[in-house]
Amino acid sequence: MVSREINKQDGTEIIITPEDLHKPVYECIKRACDIVCACVALAVLSPIFLVTAIAVRRDGGPAFYTQERVGKDGRVFRMYKFRSMCQNAEFLQGDLMKYNEMDGPVFKMKNDPRITKTGKFIRKYSIDELPQLVNILKGDMSVVGPRPPLVKEVEQYNSYQSQRLLIKPGLTCFWQAYGRSELSFVDWMDMDMRYIKRRNLLLDAKLILKTVFAVLFKRGAY
């Protein structure tokens, strides 16, 4: 159950204003923190990168997977992941749409047959997302921010949902910290808007810690 602190209660839409976006000091400090955190994480987690790459390769195919995602102001970039699905996964999605467990333009399926044996494990602990630390160093992403959507998802956004593209996407967010795949698309969007409204360094730190606990206890992961 999502905390009442971040769940929209009155049925009204959360409108992002120019004042919500103009935070130059915060943005500067956040960028510096992103670079430091990404560099430290890449160094500390390098053994996990190596083991994961070898394990994914043993399932057949490349260890890494890149996909076009939409970032701040609608800019498209290549997002990096460890490959967790079979190589022709995108071509098979059409046949699985009837099993979609997510509302809105997003596809989520708990027992997706396209996921490899290694993929199930690395998804459970969000290891597949670690290569996005490189995206953070490049400036495509931040540690905390709305998760970067697919191009085809953004094409279906309404004006309210498009507001989540006003800031840089992140490795983690309210959705990852408070429910991961257990949340509806509507809750997901509302939580992103709430984050944009409230974002500050203390909130970012809180979301990072909550994400770590969510990953360790495998809450809502699939």
ZAFITOR-886883 format. One record per residue (C-alpha): x, y, z; residue in one letter. Coordinates in steps of 0.25 Angstrom, whole numbers, padded with zeros to 4 digits, always signed. Example, Ala and Ser with C-alpha at 12.3 -4.5 7.8 and 13.67 -1.06 7.14 Angstrom:
REM ZAFITOR-886883
+0049-0018+0031a;+0055-0004+0029s;
This chain:
REM ZAFITOR-886883
+0000+0000+0000m;+0006+0014-0004v;+0008+0023+0007s;-0003+0034+0009r;+0009+0044+0009e;+0011+0042-0006i;-0002+0037-0011n;-0011+0047-0018k;-0024+0047-0010q;-0034+0057-0016d;-0035+0053-0030g;-0029+0066-0035t;-0017+0066-0045e;-0003+0071-0040i;+0001+0083-0048i;+0016+0086-0050i;+0019+0101-0050t;+0032+0108-0054p;+0035+0111-0040e;+0035+0095-0037d;+0046+0094-0048l;+0055+0106-0045h;+0064+0100-0034k;+0078+0104-0039p;+0086+0101-0026v;+0079+0088-0024y;+0082+0084-0039e;+0096+0087-0038c;+0099+0080-0025i;+0090+0068-0030k;+0099+0067-0042r;+0112+0067-0034a;+0106+0056-0025c;+0101+0048-0037d;+0115+0048-0043i;+0122+0044-0029v;+0111+0033-0026c;+0112+0027-0040a;+0127+0027-0040c;+0128+0020-0026v;+0117+0010-0029a;+0124+0006-0042l;+0137+0004-0035a;+0130-0004-0023v;+0121-0012-0032l;+0131-0016-0043s;+0132-0030-0038p;+0116-0031-0039i;+0117-0025-0053f;+0127-0036-0057l;+0120-0048-0051v;+0107-0043-0057t;+0112-0041-0071a;+0118-0055-0071i;+0105-0061-0066a;+0097-0054-0076v;+0106-0058-0087r;+0105-0073-0083r;+0090-0071-0086d;+0094-0068-0100g;+0095-0054-0107g;+0101-0041-0102p;+0103-0037-0088a;+0098-0023-0090f;+0085-0018-0096y;+0082-0004-0101t;+0069+0003-0103q;+0064+0016-0107e;+0057+0024-0096r;+0052+0038-0094v;+0059+0047-0085g;+0057+0062-0081k;+0050+0071-0090d;+0047+0059-0099g;+0061+0056-0103r;+0063+0042-0107v;+0076+0034-0102f;+0081+0020-0102r;+0079+0014-0088m;+0088+0002-0084y;+0084-0010-0077k;+0089-0024-0074f;+0081-0033-0084r;+0070-0041-0076s;+0061-0046-0088m;+0063-0054-0100c;+0069-0047-0112q;+0056-0046-0120n;+0048-0041-0108a;+0042-0028-0114e;+0037-0036-0126f;+0029-0046-0117l;+0023-0035-0108q;+0011-0034-0118g;+0007-0048-0115d;+0007-0046-0100l;-0001-0033-0099m;-0013-0040-0095k;-0006-0044-0082y;-0002-0030-0079n;-0004-0027-0064e;-0001-0012-0064m;-0011-0001-0068d;-0007+0010-0077g;+0003+0009-0089p;+0012+0001-0080v;+0014-0014-0082f;+0017-0023-0069k;+0015-0038-0068m;+0019-0045-0055k;+0023-0058-0062n;+0028-0053-0075d;+0033-0065-0083p;+0043-0056-0090r;+0052-0054-0077i;+0064-0064-0077t;+0068-0072-0064k;+0079-0062-0061t;+0069-0050-0065g;+0059-0054-0054k;+0070-0053-0043f;+0076-0040-0047i;+0062-0034-0049r;+0058-0038-0035k;+0070-0030-0029y;+0070-0019-0040s;+0084-0023-0044i;+0080-0022-0059d;+0078-0007-0056e;+0093-0005-0051l;+0099-0001-0065p;+0090+0012-0065q;+0101+0017-0055l;+0108+0020-0069v;+0096+0028-0073n;+0097+0036-0060i;+0112+0039-0063l;+0108+0043-0077k;+0097+0053-0072g;+0086+0045-0078d;+0080+0041-0065m;+0081+0045-0050s;+0081+0035-0038v;+0067+0040-0034v;+0056+0044-0044g;+0045+0038-0052p;+0048+0025-0059r;+0051+0028-0074p;+0040+0023-0082p;+0040+0016-0096l;+0037+0025-0108v;+0025+0017-0112k;+0019+0020-0097e;+0022+0034-0098v;+0014+0035-0111e;+0002+0031-0103q;+0004+0041-0092y;-0006+0052-0090n;-0002+0066-0085s;-0002+0062-0071y;+0007+0050-0072q;+0016+0058-0081s;+0020+0066-0069q;+0029+0055-0064r;+0038+0059-0076l;+0041+0072-0070l;+0053+0067-0062i;+0064+0058-0064k;+0060+0043-0062p;+0066+0035-0051g;+0071+0021-0047l;+0061+0021-0036t;+0048+0029-0032c;+0036+0028-0023f;+0031+0017-0031w;+0043+0008-0029q;+0044+0012-0014a;+0030+0010-0010y;+0024-0002-0019g;+0032-0005-0032r;+0023-0013-0041s;+0011-0014-0030e;+0006+0000-0034l;-0004+0004-0044s;+0000+0013-0056f;-0008+0025-0050v;-0001+0024-0037d;+0012+0023-0044w;+0009+0036-0051m;+0004+0043-0039d;+0016+0039-0031m;+0025+0045-0041d;+0018+0058-0041m;+0019+0058-0026r;+0034+0056-0027y;+0036+0068-0037i;+0028+0077-0028k;+0035+0073-0015r;+0049+0069-0020r;+0061+0073-0011n;+0074+0066-0006l;+0068+0061+0007l;+0056+0054-0001l;+0066+0048-0011d;+0074+0042+0000a;+0061+0036+0006k;+0057+0030-0007l;+0071+0024-0009i;+0070+0017+0004l;+0056+0012+0002k;+0060+0007-0011t;+0071-0001-0005v;+0061-0007+0005f;+0051-0010-0006a;+0062-0017-0014v;+0067-0025-0003l;+0053-0030+0001f;+0050-0032-0014k;+0037-0024-0012r;+0029-0024-0025g;+0040-0028-0034a;+0037-0035-0047y;
